[in-house]
Structures are given as C-alpha cells and as structure tokens.
Amino acid sequence: MFKKYLSNTSGNMSIMFAGTIGMLIVGVGAALDVAGMTSQKSKMQSLSDAAVLAAVTSGETNYALVKKYVEASLAANNVDNLDFNWTLKIDKDTVTVEMASVYDTKMMSFVGKDDVSLGSLSEALFPVELPINVSLVLDRTGSMSGSNMTGLKSAAAVLVDQFADYDSDTRVAVVPFSDYVNVGVARRNENWIDVPADETIDYPAGECYMTQPRTCTATETRTVTYTDDGVESSREQTVCTATEDNGPPVEYCPPAYTQEIKWNGCLGSRSGLHNKTAAYRGQRIPGVMNVTCGEEVLELTDDMTAVKAKVDSLTASGNTYIPVGLINGWRMLDADEPFSSLSNKEEQRKRALILMTDGKNTKSLSDPYANGEHNGVDEQAANDLTRELCDNIKSAGVDIWTVAYNFDDADTKTMLRSCASGASQFFDASDQAALIAAFEKIGSSLFSVRLSR
C-alpha cells in the first residue's frame, strides 16, 4: 500500500498519506498511554490494598494510630516512587484507604490531553473473631505408613496449636479415613445406622483324606512386587524350588472351626442420591460387617488436647476411598444426624473442612451395590463421586481446603485443586516441611482478615 502511495505524485494522495501516518502515530501513542495508565492504576490498587490490610490488622482502632500504620505501609511498598495523595476513613468497623494520582501522558498530549486522573479504593473490616467449626479429614491408609504418618502428626500439631490460640469459640472434629470410617461400636443401636446383628457360624469337621508329607530340598530368593493402596513396592522372598517325599502318606482330618461375623464400627455408603448428601433424613447409613477401619472419629470439641491425642493415635492401614472421608467430614459440620452438632446452625459460625490425602482413589462402591461396601476398583467412578461431593459441600456453605501430600498422580491433584473453595486453598506438599507450611497457611488464613472491597 505504501509503495502505491509513494509512486503517486498527485497532491490528494500526498495529503491522504500524511493524514494516515498522523492517525497511526496518534493511535500507537494512545495505546502506549493506556498501557501506562493501566500499570500505574494497578500499582496504586496494590498499594491501597496493602495499606488497608495493615490498618485493620494493626490491633488499633484510634484514627491517629491507624494512620501511622497506613503511612508506614505506603512508604514501604511504594518502590516505584509514585506521586499520589491519599485519604483514610474509619466508619465504625470499616476502614477505607483511597488514593489519587495523575498520569502524565506521553503521546496523547499531541491531541490536547496532557494528563489523566487515576484513583484506587480499598476497604476492609476490622477483625471480628467469629466462632468456627473445623473438620479435619485425614488419610490413614497403608501408603501413609512410616515418614508420611510422622509428618502428618507433626503438621497437625502445628495447626491445632493455631486453633488453640484463636480467642473465639473454635471446635474441631477429626475424621480418619481409609476404605471406611470408624464411627464407634457404641453407635450400633442409634436410629440413623443400619447394622446387622453379630453372629457366630459353626463349621463341622471336614472329611478325612490321605496326604503325602514332603520336605523342601532347595530354595531360591526372589524379588516379589506387591501393591499397597496403589503404591508399588518390592521385597525379597525365599521360595522352595524342589521337594522330596518324607515318609509314607498320612491321614489328615480337617477340624471343626468357628467364624465370627461382627461389626467393628465401620460405616459404609448409602445408594443413589442418598450417598451425595450428609444428613440422615430417614435413610439409614449401613454399617459394614467383618472389616476394620482404624481409629474412631472424634466429634467436634473445643478440647485441643483431645484433638492432638486423636491425631497422634492414628495408624496406617487400608486403601483409599476419599468420598467416605468427605461425606463424614461434612456430617461433622451438619446440624442433622448422625452427629447432630447444633452449633452448625449458628448463623455467625464459620464452617471449614480440611482434606489431606497422600494418593489417588484405589477403591469404589461395590458394583452391584452391596450392603454399603467399597470393594470396587473403579477409580473414575470414585473420582466422579469425589468431585460431586466437593461441589455439594461447598454449596452447603462449607469452606474446603485440600492438601496433596507426597504423591505424583496429576489427575488426583487436579481433582483436589478443583475441590478446594479457591485456587489458594489447594496445597501440593512434597514432604513434611511443606505439609507443616501448608497447615500453617491454612490455620492463619482461616482466621485472617480479608478485603471487603
């Protein structure tokens, strides 16, 4: 296009070219000025945000004293040496910092615009210590054995100490989970649970038969690979590779024996839509027979010594089924049965659920559904239910924090990230130090002041 303009010597074309070039220059200049104004306004907003947070966390409410904190924050954070005016306003429980500055245009002055007024406004409330209920949903599966469990106990102690330091009414529940959750055998006859009676089955002696005694004459050490809760490991095992007869055949008569079928406090899952909501509401929750599921849950309590003792008592066994931990953690924050904590009805009480796991779902609901059992291995089905429960819990007004602890499964981490109530409420902790840091951040964030505007 420019080549044609240059080759055309007519006066009109020269005038058009000059006009076009002028408009292009003004347009580019305006774009540069807009970018500069946007950058300066963003810096001002950051300055006023930091200043108002410094004000409300200062511990002061007197105007003159609060003003000193605002001045100090603005001086410390104005690294670009912006020239601005600011005002501080305190209205009852609200603090406002408003800033104004002028942006000197670079190119727009050619069209008569020498400067542009810019402003920012930040608002925050003085801290109000609201009562809070917290449900700690903690993975106690086989993969948590050893250093993982040691790290969890150390990190949880730091978090519980923060709860203890909070002046308002803080109550904490602990929900250890693996394949199932242990609600305690004392709950057997409560109306919201469905547990069959324990029974003893007597099996008679079997028919006698002849068997040949043999002695191992050669062995070999082999490396055997096995999987525990989705984590592959190996160990050395000695196996017999050759035998020889050891005397004549002898008669063997299988003895009679007794099998006990009993309930150890393990809670399973309801079917259908009932498995996606916390409250009892007339649909009983099945107790699962003849399985073990670790330590009993601890209901909401303000006794932080008891909370620490419960976490310290955790052992590692079983497989990972995150939905059973989530739904029972949610039940701790619900006013209805099975746990009936009426404090969850208080309007001003915050509710938070903290989920920590060290691996992906390795179990799912039995298919077909059978007595609330989790004997399936459909990871996708378990993940889908995990996501749906997370959404339902958040919709119920519960704040969710999630922690991935020392594992590499990207899909599970993505699921946990989306489960959290916000991007900053997911933590990927690779070791004990990172887990402690995550729990410290969660503790401080639960009680921190936030910008209201």
JOURWO-V320851 format. One record per run of one state. SS is the DSSP state (A for helix, B for strand, O for the rest). FROM is the first residue (numbers start at 1). TO is the last residue. If there is no record, write none. Layout:
# JOURWO-V320851
ss:SS from:FROM to:TO
ss:SS from:FROM to:TO
This chain:
# JOURWO-V320851
ss:O from:1 to:1
ss:A from:2 to:7
ss:O from:8 to:10
ss:A from:11 to:56
ss:O from:57 to:62
ss:A from:63 to:77
ss:O from:78 to:83
ss:B from:84 to:91
ss:O from:92 to:93
ss:B from:94 to:104
ss:O from:105 to:107
ss:A from:108 to:111
ss:O from:112 to:114
ss:B from:115 to:125
ss:O from:126 to:131
ss:B from:132 to:139
ss:O from:140 to:141
ss:A from:142 to:144
ss:O from:145 to:146
ss:A from:147 to:165
ss:O from:166 to:169
ss:B from:170 to:177
ss:O from:178 to:180
ss:B from:181 to:182
ss:O from:183 to:184
ss:A from:185 to:187
ss:O from:188 to:192
ss:B from:193 to:194
ss:O from:195 to:198
ss:B from:199 to:203
ss:O from:204 to:207
ss:B from:208 to:211
ss:O from:212 to:213
ss:B from:214 to:228
ss:O from:229 to:230
ss:B from:231 to:245
ss:O from:246 to:249
ss:B from:250 to:253
ss:O from:254 to:256
ss:B from:257 to:261
ss:O from:262 to:262
ss:B from:263 to:267
ss:O from:268 to:271
ss:A from:272 to:276
ss:O from:277 to:284
ss:B from:285 to:289
ss:O from:290 to:295
ss:B from:296 to:296
ss:O from:297 to:297
ss:B from:298 to:301
ss:O from:302 to:303
ss:A from:304 to:312
ss:O from:313 to:321
ss:A from:322 to:332
ss:O from:333 to:341
ss:A from:342 to:345
ss:O from:346 to:349
ss:B from:350 to:357
ss:O from:358 to:363
ss:B from:364 to:364
ss:O from:365 to:375
ss:B from:376 to:376
ss:O from:377 to:378
ss:A from:379 to:395
ss:O from:396 to:398
ss:B from:399 to:405
ss:O from:406 to:409
ss:A from:410 to:419
ss:O from:420 to:422
ss:A from:423 to:425
ss:B from:426 to:429
ss:O from:430 to:431
ss:A from:432 to:446
ss:O from:447 to:450
ss:B from:451 to:451
ss:O from:452 to:453
